Every structure is written in structure tokens, then in C-alpha cells.
Amino acid sequence: MKDGAEIAEVMAGIGARARAAAAELAFAAPEAKRAALGAAADTVMARQAEILEANAQDMATAEARGLSAAMTDRLRLDAGRVAGIAAALRAVAAQPDPVGQVMAEWDQPSGLNIRRVRTPLGVVGVIYESRPNVTADAGALCLKAGNAVILRGGSESFQSSTALHGCLLEGLAAAGLPQDAVQMVPTRDRAAVAEMLRMVEHIDVIVPRGGKGLVGLVQAEARVPVFAHLEGICHVYVDAAADPEKARRVVLNAKTRRTGICGAAECLLIHEDVAEGLGAALVADLVAAGVEVRGCPRLQHLPGVVAASDDDWGREYLDSIIAAKVVADVDATIAHIRRYGSSHTECILTEDDAAAERFFQRLDSAILMHNASTQFADGGEFGLGAEIGIATGKMHARGPVGAEQLTSFKYLVTGDGVIRP
């Protein structure tokens, strides 16, 4: 499928079917959506061997293409990750249904009763790279919120995503819901992405999930509204009042648990009063774990530290590399993050509540943490069951985007023959 006109026709058909399915999902019973997700989770487990075989094909292609270690880690599935996908589906199924929830209600002197209630967005387009689990997470969250979804996974995860999409279709069929509620773009041709970005008559919002190149392209070219973040440049600040044991445990986890996710720490900021003691120990821990530490001049005498360049501040590595800098205090930290951060996730390690409160008040990233690893920047860890992504903008949705964030609202106004004078 290479002809541009043919791709445009296919995408228009997908969009029209999604719009029709969204109209039906808007009033689907919560029990039906819950049943669909439960059946999809059961199918994932029943088809585990098939999913892993599809993933093996994708992994072989990725290795032949020389994809980075971070990309292949995101792509790889094993029995544990497949079980995690099924668990996420069940977690979303078990959540309260957001559609129809009354957000606020009040009476006016005129005699009007006004309710603001949650309503689906309509049709969500999700464009993503590498991660096959996004197929299940996005499908589940959109369905829970009463939205139809059009999925365009990366070419590197095509086989894995197709296998997982099949499980979602089985769930929809079992629950008697329209299978057009969750559609997957049937081509790897990039022209399909360009079409999605222009489909204002069919798609209500686009969610890009991937690297800076993909997200930047979507934000620059989309005519459809976008929920997005460009990068996860996450900072961890070790205050003078940090507990050494907590700090060593959290810093190592924030960087090394999984280096290829957007919640991985990319910059370590160390208060100058603890640079030679706790700071040196933190650097030694990272170096021992195989992390390349790119340090400022105050840290370059430490074993294993290489000199940081100007480009290392404000950089998302998604690898076993971290920038490290000695700072004067919490205010210098705040200034550094304001200059180089991406408004994703920042952490302060301290036992000084006043310092933590100052950090929380004066920074405006989507997620701010105190004495907790940045690796918790995840919808599942926030109790959302799963996430469709983390939004760093300030309009509509911010932080982990779960089912509730995939709704809008409408006003239901009731009177008793009341007229306006």
C-alpha cells in the first residue's frame, strides 16, 4: 500500500468507522466495557506464546536494523511483561467508569439545576514507537473512557502490536461492543501518520508516544489537538539535609532500574555541602552500576567521572549515562531545572520539609517528588491502571493520562418551565 490516494482513502474509512463506534461507546454500559477488558486480558494470557513469537520477529528485525539498546528494551516482551499487560487490562477494567460522573452540581436562583458531567472525548489517535504494550494500554483506557481509538504503532513493533490488537478485538466481540472501537492502522507507511494528523473531521485528539523526533513532528504538523511531552529530562536534587541511606537507594533506582523510560533520572544535582561525602558515594554507586557519570568541574576528580559538556545539561540520554552537577542550594537547583528541564518529573531528596515545600511551590513540572524515585512517574504506579502517556502541557490533561483524563465534560441543565426575564 504505497499510493498516497489509496492510503488517504483507507484512513478516511478508518476514521469514519471510529466516529460511528464512538457514538455507540458514549452510552455503553460500564459492565460491557469491564467485560470487554476482562475478556481481552484472558485472551492475552491464552495467546502468550503467539504474542511472544510475534515479538521475537520484531526483535530480530530491530537487531538487523541496529536499533539502540533503549529502543530494543522498550520493544522486548517476555512472560513477565505479557502478564503485566494482562494485569494492566484488568486494573483498568476494575476502575470506576468515568463517563457520566458528576463533577459538580449546583442550583441557581433562577430555578435552574446545573450538573457538569464527564463525557468521552470521541475519537483518540495514538501514534507510538517501540512499546507494544501501548497497544493494550491505549486501547483499554480509551475504551474505559468511552472513546474509540485509532492506533498507529511503530514499524519496529508491528507484529507484536498486531497480536495484542487481536486480543482487544476478541474482548470487544465477547462483550458485544463494536470492534471498530479499537482499530489499528494496517500499514507501516509513514503517509498514514500524515493523514492522521490532518483528520480533524474524524479524530478529536492525537497522543504521540515516543522520542523527541516523533513528538516534535506531531506537534509541528498536527491540525488535530495534541496531548504530548517532548522529553523526559528528569532531575534528582540531593539536598544538604538528605538522608544518606535513602538518597543512595533512590538515586540508583531512579537512574538504573530502567534507563530507557521517560521517568529515568537524567541529571543529578548535589548540594555543595554534601558533595565530598554523600555526593562522592552517590557517584561511586552509579559508576559501580555501569553508569557513565558526566560531571561538572567540582566532580571530575572522582573516579570514573568524565567531564560534562554544555550539551549534557538538558539532555535525555535514555541510556546508562547521567549528568551530575554541584549546586549551591535549593534555589540554584530550581534555577537549573527551570532552564534545562522539560516539565516532566523532578525529585528532591531531603529531610528538611521547608526545602521540600520550596521545591514543590517554585517548580511547575507535571510531577514533583519528595524522597521517591522518578521511576514512579507512571500511570500504573499512580493507581490509574495504565497510562496512554505523560502530558507536560498545561491544557486539559497533565501528568499521567489515564481514563479520567481522556474525558471532557458537558453541562446538564434542568428547569421547571423557567424563563429568563
Buried (B, 14 or more C-beta within 10 A) or exposed (E): EEEEEEBBEBBBEBBBBBBBBBBBBBEBEBEBBBBBBBBBBBBBBEBBEEBBEBBBEBBEBBEEEEBBEBBBBBBBBEEEBBBBBBBBBBBBBEBEBBBBBEEEEEEEEEEBEBBBBBBBBBBBBBBBBBBBBBBBBBBBBBBBBBBBBBBBBBBBBBBBBBBBBBBBBBBBBBBEBBBBBBBBBBBEBEBBBBBBBBBEEBBBBBBBBBBBEBBBBBBEEBEBBBBBBBBBBBBBBBBBBBBBEBBBBBBBBBBBBBBBBBBBBBBBBBBBBBBBEBBBBBBBBBBEEEBBBBBBEBBBEBEEBEEBEEEBBBBBBBBBBBBBBBBEBBEBBBEBBEEBBBBBBBBBBBBBEEBBEBBBEBBEBBBBBBBBBBBBBBBBBBEBBBBBBBBBBEEBBBBBBBBBBBBEBEEBEEEEEEEEE
